Amino acid sequence: MKRSIAGSWTTLIAGIVLGLSAGLGAAVWAGKTKAESRAAALPWADARLLAEVLERVKRDYVDPVSDHQLLQAAVHGMVSSLDPHSELLEGEDYEDIKINSAGEYSGVGIEVSMQDGAVVVISPIDGGTAAAAGIRAGDAIISIDGVPVDTNSLDSVIRRMRGPAGSEVRIGIERENVAEPLEFKLKRARIELRSVNWELPEAGLGYARISQFSETTAEDLQKDLQLMRERNHGKPLKGLVLDMRNNPGGVLEAAVAVADEFLDAGAIVSADGRTEDSRFRMDATPGDDLNCAPIMVLVNAGSASAAEIVAGALQDNHRATLIGRRTFGKGSVQTVIPLSENRAIKLTTSRYFTPSGASINHKGIEPDIVLDRDTDAANEPGGFDVTTIARDPEVRRAFLELHRRLEKAPPAIKPPAGSPPLSTAALR
C-alpha cells in the first residue's frame, strides 16, 4: 500500500529549502531570469527526494533509526561527497586536527607506531614525563590504566594516553630481555610536537626531516639550522638535504614560511577560490638562511599538499634539486571552519598553483632526479642519528648528489655493513 510522505519531514525539508532561498535569493536574482532564479533557489524535487528517503529509512530499515542519526548521516554525506578531502569533524576527530595544527597536546610524550601487531615506542620525547620515567625506544605498550591496548587501532591507543594536564595514567610495558611486564605511573603534561628532526652527518652538510607542517614547524626549522651551524663550529652550512618523504602536509602558512627560509625573492604559491579570502598569492621575503648553499629535497608519492607547496616553490625558483619520485598531487587547500558544539567542517576552499602557474592537482611534481626503486626507510620522526641516516639508501644518494653539486669527493658517511647499495638511477 502506498503511503504519503510524513508531514514532519515535509515541513522540515521545506523549512530548510526556504531558509536557503532567503539567503541566496537576492544573489541569484541579480544575474538570472525569474524562472531560472526560482529553479536555482527552490530545488523542490531534490527536497522531496530527501524527505522520501528519510521517511522510507525510518519506516522500513531493519533496525530503528532516530531522526538525529539520519540527519547527522545526511550532513556527513553532504560534505564528504564534495571531494575526498572535505569532511565534518566532530569530537575526537576535531580535537586531533587542532592538535596537529597547533603542534602541541597534553599527554606523556611518546611517539609510537604499529609494528608486527604491537604498539611500539619509537622514541620518548625529550622533556616528556615518559622519558623522565625511563620508558625507552623499542618498548611495547601492552596496557593503559590496566586495560589491554587495541592493537588494531593505533589512534585509540594514542587518544587513551592523552588527557588533561596534571592527570595520571598507568602504562604497561613489555621490554626486551625483561621477564615481567613493567608498569609506569605517569603524570600528563603539555607536550610540544616536533615536526622537524635534524643531524649533521658530516662537516658542513646538514640533514633536516620535516614529517608534517604545524604552526611551529618554521620556527623549529630555524632553531635546528642554527643548531647545525653551532655543531659545525659556528661555520655556515655548505649544503642541506631536506627530507619530506611521506609528509602528508598540514598548515599552509607553515609551508610558506619554510619555503621562505631558503628563498630571497619570488613567488611561493598562489591560490584561486570563490571567496575573497580563498584567492591569494604569497611571495618570499628577503633573506636566505643558507646563503644560497645547495639544497637537495627528498620527495615521494607520500609527499602531499603543504609538502608539495614547499617542493614546488623551491623547484620553480631554481633554489633546490628535487630527488625521489613523483609527489602525491594534492593541489587544494582545506579550511577548517568551526561550527557549534565543538564541531567543524574541513572544506576545500582553494586550488593552489606553483610559482610557474602549474596546478599539481592529481598530477604531482616530477623530481629533477628520479630514483628507480622504492626504498623508503627511516622515514618516521624521532630517533635520527648518523647511523640511521647512513642506512637509508635514498638519503645517501641525496648526499652523493649534494657532493656533486659542490664538486667534492663522495660523502664521508659510510653505510653500515649489510646496507643496500646506492640507487643507480641516472641524472635526468
N, C-alpha and C positions, 0 to 999 in steps of 0.2 A: 504494500500500500504506500502511495506517495504521501510525503509529509512536507509541509511548508517550512521555510527557514524560521527558526525561533526568533521571536520578536526582540529578545535581549541582544542577540548577536547583530541583528539588522540595525538596531538603534545604535549600538556601539560602533559598528563599522561606518554607518552614516555620519556619526559624530566625528570620527577620525578624518573622513574624507572632507567634510565641511570645514573642519579645522585647517586642514592643508589648503583648502580652497581659499579660505580667508587670508592665509599667509602669503599665498602665491598669486592670488587672483590679479592684483594690481600689476605685477610684473609681466604676467603672460598677456594681459590685455594690451600692453603697450605696443607689442610688435605683431599681433595676430588678429585675425578676424574674430567676430563674436563666436561663431561656430567652433573655430579652432581653439579658442580660449576655453570654451565650455568643455570640449573634449579633453583638453590637457589638464584642466583643473579639477574635473569631476570624473575620475575613472570608475564609474558606477559598475561596469561589467566586472572589473577586477575586484572591486569591493564586494560585489555579490558572490564571486567565486570564493573569496576568502571566508565570507560568512558561511557559505555552504559547506566548505571543507571543515571549518571549526565545528559546525553542528554535527556533521557526519561522524567526525572522530569522537566527539563527546558521546554520541549515542551508540555507535557501533563498535568502537575499538574494544579489543578483548579484555583490557583492564580499565578500571575507572581512571579518567584523566581530569584534573581540575582546570578551571579557566586560567588560573595562574600558570600552570605548566604549559598550556597551549600558547598563551600569549608570549611567554618567555621564549619558547621554541620558535615562534614566528619572528621575534626580534632577532634572535641569534641567526636564523636562516636568512633574514633580510640583509644583515650586514655581511655575513660570511659569503653570500652568493655574489657579492660585488667583485671580489678578486681574492686570491689566496692569502693576502696579507692583511685584509680588513677583518676585524672581529670585535665582538662585545666582550669586555673584560669585567669580570666580577670576582669578588673575594680574593682568593689566593693568587689567581692569575693577574689581577690588577696590582696586588702587593709585589709580586715578583718583578713586574715590568718597572715599577717605581724603584725597587732595589737595584736592578741592573742599570737603570738610567742614572740614579744618584751616586752609585759607586760605593755604598755603604749599607750595612744592615746590623741587626742585633743578633748575636749568636756566639759560638765558641771559637770560631776561626779555624775551620778545617776545609781544605779543598779535597773533594772526594771524586771517585769515578767508579763505574761498574766494571769489574774485571773477573772473568771466569765465574760468574754467578755470585760474586761477593762485592760488598761495598768497601772499597779500599781507600785508605788515606793517601792522597798524592803528596800533600805537604801541609803541615800545620803552619798557619800564617803567623809571621813574626809579630809579636806583641799581643797575640790572642791568648785566651786562657788555656786552650788545648796545648799550645806549645809550652806554656809555663808549667803545665801539669805533667808533661813528659810523653804525650802522645806523639808517635813517630810516623814518618812516611813508611808505607808498607803495612801498617796495622790494618786489620779488618774489623769494621764496626759490625757487631752482631746484635746489639740491643740498644734501645733508648728508653730510659726510665723503666727498665725491666721487661719491656715488650720487644720481641724479636723484630728486626727490621724487615721491610718488604723488599726483597732482592729483585723484584720485578718493576720497581718504581723508584728510581734514584731521587726524583723530585720530592716524593713523600718523605724520604729519609732526611733530605736537606731541610724541608719545612719543619719536621719534628725537632731538629736540633736548634732551629731559630726560635726566638721568643723575646719577651720584654727584657731590656737590660736590667741586671740585678737578680733575675730569676735563676733557679738552679736546674740542672739536668744531669742525669746519670747516663753515662755512655759505656757500654760493654765492649771490650776489645779482645780479639784474638791476635796474638803476636807470635811470629815465627820463633821456634826454639823455646817457647814458654808453654809449659804443660797446661796450666789452668788459665781460664779467661781472666782478664783484668777488668776492673770497673773504676772509672774516673768520675768523681763528682765535680762538675764544673759550674762556674757562675757565668751566665751570658753577659756580654758587654758589646759596646758599639765596635764593629769591625769595618775597616776600610778595605774594599775590594781592590786588588791590584790588577789592573788590566795590562800592565807593562812589566816585562822582565828583561833583564839585560845581563850581558857578560862582555868581557874584553878578552877574546880568545888569544890574541897576540898583540904586541905593542902597536898602538895607534889605530887598530881596526876593531870597531865595536859591533855588537850584535844586540838588537832590540826586538823582542817579540811582543806584538800587540794582539791580545786574544779577543778583545771586543772594545767598543767605544762607549765609555761612560763619561759623565760630567768631569771626572778627574783625570781622564787619560792624557790630555795635552800637558797638564801640569806635571803628571807623573813622568812623562817622557822628557820634559825639560830637566827635571831633577836627575833622571837617570843618565842623560847625556853629560850633565855636569859631573856625576859620579864617575863616568867613564874617563873623563878628562883628568879627574883627580887621580884615578888609578894609573893613568898614563903619565904620571909625574908632572901633571899640570900642563902638558903639551896638548895642542889641538889634535882632534882625531883626523886621520888620513883617509878614512872611509868607513862606511857603515853598511851592514846587512840588516834590512828591515823586514821582519818575518810577519806576514799577515795571512798565512795559510789557515784555512778553516776558521777565519774570523767572520762571524755572521753579520757584523755591522753594529748598529747602536745609534748613539746620539749624533745627529747631523753636525751640530756645531763643534763637537769634539773632533770629528773627521776634518772639518775645515781648519781647525786650529792646528792639528797635526801636520797637514799639508803645508800650512803657512810657516811652520817651523823651518822648513827647508826651501822655501820659495822667497825670493826677494821682490818679485813683481809678477803680474799676470793673473788671469782668471783661475779660480779653483773649481767652481761649479756654478751652474745656473739651473733654474727650475721654472716650470710653467704649470699653472693650475687655473682653476676657475675663480678663486678669490684673490684679493689683493695680497694677502699675506703669503699665499702659495706661489706667487711669482717673484723671483728674486735672482740676484747674481751676487756672488761673493768673490772678492779679489784678495790676493796676497798683500800683506803689508811689508814695508822694507825690513830687511834683516834675514839672514840665512844662518841658522845656528851651527851649521857645519862649514860655513865659509866656502861653499861650492865643492867640498870634498865629494868624491863619487859615492853613489848610493845604489845598492842592489836590493830590489824589492821582491821578496818571495811571495807568490800567489798560487792558488789552485782553484778547483771547482767549488771549494767551500768558502772562498773569499767573496763576500757579498755586500751589497748596499753601501754602508759607510766606508768599508774597506775598499770598495771599488771607486768611491769618490777620491780617496787618497791616491790610489794607484793610477787612476785616470789623470788626475791633476799633475802628478809628478812625471808621468809619461808624456802627456801632451805639451808640457812646458820644457821637455828635454832635460829634466833635472835628475832623473833616475832611470835605471835599466830594470825592466821587469823580467823576472825569470820564474819559470814554473809551467803552469798550464792555464788554459782559458778560465777566466773567473765565472762566477755563477750567472750573472746577468740580471740583477735586481735593480732596475733603474727607476725606482719610485720612492717617494718619501711618505712615510706614515706619521700622522699627527695623533697623539693621544689626547682625546677631548673628554674631560671629566664630566660625569653625569651625577645625578642624585644618588644617595645611599651607597657611597663608596663604589660606584661603577663608572665605567668609561667606555668609549668606543675608540679603537685604534683604526683610523680611517686613512686610506690613501688619498692625499690631497694634492700631490705634485708628481710630475715626472721630471727627473733631472738630466742634465746634459754635461758632458765633459767639456773642458775649455775649447776643444776643437769644434764643439757643437754636435758631437755624436751622442746618440742615445744608446745606452748599452742594454736596454731592457730586452730580456730574452736572447741577448747576443753575447754578453760578457765582453771582457777585454782580453785581447790576444797578447801574450807576453812577447817581449823582444827576443828572448831566448826560451825556446820551448823544450822542456825536459821530456824525454821519450818514454818514461815509465812512472807509475805511481809509487813513489817510495816515501810517502808521508810518514814521518816518525818524530817522536818527541815534540808533539805539537801542543801539548797541554801546558797552560801557565803554571809556574811554580817549579822549584827544584832544578832549575837550569844551572849547569856549570860547564866548564870547558870540556869535560869528558862526554856529557850527553850531547853537546853541540857537535863535537867531532864525530860522534857515532851516526849522525844524520847525514846521509849522502847528499841530500839537496842543499843543506846548509854548507857543506864542504864545497859543493860546486859553485855556490854563490860567492864564497870567499876566493875560490880559484879565479872566477871572472873578475872579482874586485882587484886581485893582484894583476890581472892582465890590463885592467884599466890604468893601474898605477905603474905598469911596465916593470914589475918587480918579479922576484922569484916566487915559486909556488908557496902556498900558505904554510906557516910553521906548525899549525895544529895538525897533529898526526892522528889518523883514525886508530881506535883500539884494535887489537888483534881480532880477526874474525868479522870485522865490519864489512858491509857490502861495498863494491867498488864505486867510484865516481861514475855518474851518468856520462855517456859518450855522445850525447846529442850535440850536433854541430850548431855553431852560431848561425842565425838567420840574417 
